[in-house]
């Protein structure tokens, strides 16, 4: 049996199941939280009203054609965000196991983002001829797409998953994508939240993440387009931190020194809110330099709780992982996108604020203080 990768950061599925789906808030309750609402309208973007539930997914009615499957998944970087995705994968595997269907998979990534490393990994996996499906969380569209297309041409079944796609619009022949399909809109939503808080006037800086990573670049583009709409909002600087909270910390220290009149920072991945929050706290700028950012790092949620970060947009990592496995099974069986599964999934992103932080820490990390 092929061993699965064990995670540095493994939270009990019953605690995490990171769906965090928002439920029915009335128009009156929305009016009471003016600064919790952005002007972006997108049906996969949900503004939090303070009430959420944990929803566990179940397998659909599809009956797999084989009793055993073996998959290869490679993602951008060893990081807690992808560990949360893996929780959904593990739950899907357990549910298949209960039906007598045995799934093994490799789930591997480098310590630092490298599209060339990713290309080497998927080529090696294809050469081994051990895997029914290869899944790629695309590190760089221009570098990785030609290799995906070559593998497809050679008869390998390839999908993309997690946070970054390379789709038909990029000339990529991957079979399907499971993950966030609205990173541009997420960037817009965070930027609108920041602008609203600043009353549409001020100097802002941006931390992006990894150069060429589609999800990071798309969020940055969405944010830029929002900032450009408002005459009195000035984007003074943009830096890439390579998915490192240490780099984000140092870059934010640089922002604060170079731009003493800085009013806000938008963070486009899960690492940079942590680094930005630490720097702003140390410089005594909490509440003066407003931070918005992505995802569920425990340190970032604590900064949210303490008022150092204003807003965090959390992606549905559990659903992404779960749907990656169920989609891979169908692809392995030779089924193409259509009535049984879409070419692109539509997972949710939810924005949370300070009032939600304690609940997030309880739901995700079991922290009750």
C-alpha positions, 0 to 999 in steps of 0.5 A: 500500500502506498503511504500517504503524506502525514501532515505537520498540521493535522486538526481533527476532522470533527473540529475543522471540516473547513466549510464555514458556510454562511446562513441566511442573514436578514437585510436588517442585520446586514444594515447593522454591520455596514463595515462588514459588507462590500459592494462586490456582488458574486454568488460564490462570495459570502459576507459573514453575519456572525452565524456559521455552521460546519457542513460535512460532505457526503459521496454522491450517487456515482458508482466507481468502476474499479475497486482500487485507485492510485492518484498523484497530487502536487501543490505549490508549497508545504503549508498549512493551507494545503493541510486543510485541503488534505482533510477533505481528501482524507474524508472522501477516502474514508467514505470510499473505503466504507464502500469497499473502494480502496484509494491511495495517493501521494500528496507532495510539495516542495519547501519553496514554490518552484514551477520547475520543481512542479514540472519535474514532479508531474513528469516523474509521476507520469513516467512511473505509470503508477497513477490513474490521475495526476493532479496539479496545483499550478505554480505558474501557468506559462511554465506548467501548462506545456507540460500538462498538455504534453502529458495529456497528449501522451495519454496521462489523465491530468486535472488541476486542483486546490487554489490555482488552475490553468484553464482552456483560456490559457490553452491548457488541456487539463480535464477539470479543475477543483478549487477556487474559481473566483480569486479575482472576485475575492481580491475585489471583495477584500479591496472593497472592504478595505476601501469602505473602512477607509471611507475611500481615501488613503494610501494602501500597499499590497503583499501578493505572494508568489510571482506567477501563481494564478490565485495570487496574481488574480487576487492582486488584479481584482484588488488593483481594479477596485483601488483604481475606481476610487480617486482618493485611494492610492496604491503606493507599493506592491511586493511579493513575499514568496508565501513566506510570513517572514518575508511578509513581516520584513516587507511590511516593516519596509512599507511602514518605514517608507510610507509613514502615512500608510493607511492599509495593507491588502494581503493576497495569500495565507502567509502574508497577513501573519507577517503583516499583522506582526509588523503592524503590532510591533510598530504600534500601528494596529487600528491605524494601518488596516489589514485585510487578507486571506485564510485561516492561519491560527495566528492571523485569526488571533490578530483578527480577534485582537483587532490587528487584522480587520478582515479575513477571507476564508476559502472552503479548503475541506470541500476543495479536498473532498471534491478533488478525490471524487472528481479524480475517481470519475476522471480515472474511470474515463468520464469527462466533465458534464452531468456528473461533475463540472469542468470547474467547481464553484467553492465558496469564500467567506469574509470574517471580521473581529466579531467572528474570530472567537468562533473561528478559533473554537471551530477550527482550532479548538481554542476557547480562551 
